[in-house]
Amino acid sequence: MTSAVGIRMECRFDRQKPLEGHGPAVLPLYSLGKVPKGDKYDAILLAFTLPKKWMKVDSRFLKSWEAMVRWRDAERCYQRQDHLIKTNNSKGPTNDGEKMLRKYDETVLALLDEAQELAAEMFIETVKSNYPGVDEGFYKFGIKDDVVAQAYYCEAFLEALNCDSLVGYLVKSGIGVAGSPPSNQQKEYIYDGRLKHVLNQLAAKVYHLNIYDDNDRKKVKPKARKLAEKIWKRASKIKKWIEGGRVGEALGPAPLKKRGLTWRSSLPTRRGLL
């Protein structure tokens, strides 16, 4: 990069010690799948990616994504505290100090659970307002009364909007297509660990599986794959409605069609002009 902008970018990256191996040196590593997954490396690789390959987003997606980030933060905090309690409290408290500590952990967990549900409700309402018809999956999967499961569904839905193919969505999630070779025969590739976590958690809630049970854990992946296929198909359908200007078509025909009428342009036509 010889432009002034390129020089400034290189100088800025040089002052950041964690970004070792940045710039063109990162690209060969990316092709081998050895670049760690992270925002800083994504930003560097994006500078060397053609604009035509960038993901196209609109205001609907950006508003939903902002709410999703808030939901993700709340969900991670709750999961971290829940895992901490299950790890440290394998045995009952033996003294007053341990009893007070357990009470403190449970109080924090209850507060984080409340914050998680509130963030989930805000996220769900944002997605429903921007993508009409997305809540149909809540009734189909039997999660209409579980806001956390609905938030997982909405998150997986947003990730599916920009995947052009079902296979690409399954590969992105790290689940893979059915009948794929064993893990020791697969080539190393980078996948979205968060999306895989979301689909696994959603599968556990929809099919009432215990991820800590050995028998149920084996069922999570195939169940998550089935959910991913249905979510991608639903996302692809809603995306076509939006791009075609037919948002809300699932709710019924347009008013003119109900009366047996069709829309016609009132503009005058001239030969050679229209």
Helices and strands as residue ranges (DSSP letters): H 4-14, G 23-25, H 26-31, H 39-47, G 51-53, H 59-88, H 96-130, H 136-140, H 147-161, H 166-173, G 183-185, H 193-206, H 214-243, G 249-251, H 255-258
